[in-house]
Amino acid sequence: MSTALVTGASSGIGRAFAERLAADGHDLIVVGRRKDRLEELASTLTTVRVEVVVADLASDEGIGAVAALAADRPLSLLVNNAGVSHYGPMAELPVAHARELVGVKVVAPTMLTRAALPGMLARGAGTIITVAGMLAFGGPAPSGQLARAIYTGTLAHLVAWTQTLHGELAGTGVGAHVVCPGIVATEFHSVQGMDLSAVPRMSAEDVVTAALAGVALGEVVTAPGLEDPSLLDAVFQADLAAFGAQTPRLASRYRS
Ligand SMILES: NC(=O)c1ccc[n+]([C@@H]2O[C@H](COP(=O)([O-])OP(=O)(O)OC[C@H]3O[C@@H](n4cnc5c(N)ncnc54)[C@H](OP(=O)(O)O)[C@@H]3O)[C@@H](O)[C@H]2O)c1
């Protein structure tokens, strides 16, 4: 029986991952801070073994405890899904929120993946799915957009990190994948007091369907709401063109 570890399984996309993976026969380790939610989820998933782990993935202690599990258990799948939005102007964002955001969206996926990989590589099999978002490509969006520089930056990090890691893992039987939803109907915005109920939103279940289908299709970056995947290919080709065209010579426009 394979085991999947899902972070942020107490609501939204993480809960939908847990439900889908249980239906597919995976034993589960479900992680989050809200024990009551995780236990209620576990009580509904009666066909597989479900282990509830209460941990704060913004803290070193919480990350360390879950990383120890990821290293010890023979995980076939790690889903780095937990996240918070903490939108707001950079200079005004409470320092604790800035730290929490980077902890949950960057430090936790890094350390859990670092912990899970040696076992996956030794077994020659494993999948890492990380939940980023289409805002990863929103950096150049015009000013006047909602202030969310740190959040956007964490998503861009997750995309570049996954692409690089996937290349590094080629031929090992282990794959790294990242899914980039647009706006999804979960608690993500409402916990921050934002009401997006009037905005068309994808379901968490559709995000999970796309993520798992994307892995099966061999996609490294999956965009559930993007009909034309050549748009993403164009982004990555442009990335490579700029990366490959730079030289050690100072570009002429910077010379006086
Ligand atoms: N909803 C969207 O529009 C959207 C769009 C693009 C990407 N995403 C990404 O999707 C992922 C899932 O979000 P969602 O939409 O499903 O929102 P959600 O319903 O608010 O779920 C967020 C999950 O993350 C967990 N979490 C948050 N902080 C945590 C912490 N410090 N330690 C452990 N767990 C923590 C929460 O559990 P506890 O509160 O129980 O800890 C919850 O289970 C996020 O990473 C987000 O960046 C969402």
The ligand as a Tripos MOL2 file, in Angstrom:
@<TRIPOS>MOLECULE
LIG
   48    52     1     0     0
SMALL
NO_CHARGES

@<TRIPOS>ATOM
      1 N1         -7.6610   29.3800   -3.2300 N.am      1 LIG1
      2 C1         -7.0080   29.9490   -4.2400 C.2       1 LIG1
      3 O1         -7.5530   30.8320   -4.9510 O.2       1 LIG1
      4 C2         -5.6060   29.5150   -4.5660 C.ar      1 LIG1
      5 C3         -5.0780   29.8980   -5.8240 C.ar      1 LIG1
      6 C4         -3.7900   29.5090   -6.1500 C.ar      1 LIG1
      7 C5         -3.0380   28.7580   -5.2450 C.ar      1 LIG1
      8 N2         -3.5630   28.4150   -4.0340 N.ar      1 LIG1
      9 C6         -2.7190   27.6310   -3.1120 C.3       1 LIG1
     10 O2         -3.4330   26.4740   -2.7140 O.3       1 LIG1
     11 C7         -2.9350   26.0290   -1.4730 C.3       1 LIG1
     12 C8         -4.1040   25.5480   -0.6340 C.3       1 LIG1
     13 O3         -4.9330   26.6590   -0.3610 O.3       1 LIG1
     14 P1         -6.5260   26.5640   -0.3470 P.3       1 LIG1
     15 O4         -7.0270   27.4020   -1.4540 O.co2     1 LIG1
     16 O5         -6.9640   25.1590   -0.2570 O.co2     1 LIG1
     17 O6         -6.8270   27.3810    1.0040 O.3       1 LIG1
     18 P2         -7.3900   26.9470    2.4070 P.3       1 LIG1
     19 O7         -8.7170   26.2980    2.2600 O.co2     1 LIG1
     20 O8         -7.2800   28.1780    3.2580 O.co2     1 LIG1
     21 O9         -6.3600   25.8430    2.9240 O.3       1 LIG1
     22 C9         -5.0770   26.1830    3.3770 C.3       1 LIG1
     23 C10        -4.5210   24.9860    4.1250 C.3       1 LIG1
     24 O10        -3.1820   25.2980    4.5450 O.3       1 LIG1
     25 C11        -3.0600   24.9640    5.9180 C.3       1 LIG1
     26 N3         -2.1130   25.8460    6.5920 N.ar      1 LIG1
     27 C12        -2.0550   27.1850    6.5620 C.ar      1 LIG1
     28 N4         -1.0880   27.6420    7.3680 N.ar      1 LIG1
     29 C13        -0.5130   26.5370    7.9290 C.ar      1 LIG1
     30 C14         0.5180   26.3540    8.8680 C.ar      1 LIG1
     31 N5          1.1820   27.3790    9.4270 N.pl3     1 LIG1
     32 N6          0.8510   25.0930    9.2170 N.ar      1 LIG1
     33 C15         0.1950   24.0370    8.6910 C.ar      1 LIG1
     34 N7         -0.8080   24.1560    7.7940 N.ar      1 LIG1
     35 C16        -1.1580   25.3960    7.4360 C.ar      1 LIG1
     36 C17        -4.4540   25.1380    6.4900 C.3       1 LIG1
     37 O11        -4.6150   24.3120    7.6190 O.3       1 LIG1
     38 P3         -4.7360   24.8260    9.1410 P.3       1 LIG1
     39 O12        -5.3990   26.1730    9.1240 O.co2     1 LIG1
     40 O13        -5.5420   23.7540    9.7910 O.co2     1 LIG1
     41 O14        -3.3310   24.8700    9.6160 O.co2     1 LIG1
     42 C18        -5.3290   24.6460    5.3510 C.3       1 LIG1
     43 O15        -5.4990   23.2530    5.4380 O.3       1 LIG1
     44 C19        -2.1510   27.2030   -0.8570 C.3       1 LIG1
     45 O16        -0.8010   26.8650   -0.7690 O.3       1 LIG1
     46 C20        -2.3560   28.3500   -1.8350 C.3       1 LIG1
     47 O17        -1.1780   29.1220   -1.9910 O.3       1 LIG1
     48 C21        -4.8410   28.7710   -3.6780 C.ar      1 LIG1
@<TRIPOS>BOND
     1     1     2 1
     2     2     3 2
     3     2     4 1
     4     4     5 ar
     5     4    48 ar
     6     5     6 ar
     7     6     7 ar
     8     7     8 ar
     9     8     9 1
    10     8    48 ar
    11     9    10 1
    12     9    46 1
    13    10    11 1
    14    11    12 1
    15    11    44 1
    16    12    13 1
    17    13    14 1
    18    14    15 2
    19    14    16 1
    20    14    17 1
    21    17    18 1
    22    18    19 2
    23    18    20 1
    24    18    21 1
    25    21    22 1
    26    22    23 1
    27    23    24 1
    28    23    42 1
    29    24    25 1
    30    25    26 1
    31    25    36 1
    32    26    27 ar
    33    26    35 ar
    34    27    28 ar
    35    28    29 ar
    36    29    30 ar
    37    29    35 ar
    38    30    31 1
    39    30    32 ar
    40    32    33 ar
    41    33    34 ar
    42    34    35 ar
    43    36    37 1
    44    36    42 1
    45    37    38 1
    46    38    39 2
    47    38    40 1
    48    38    41 1
    49    42    43 1
    50    44    45 1
    51    44    46 1
    52    46    47 1
@<TRIPOS>SUBSTRUCTURE
     1 LIG1         1 GROUP 0 **** ****
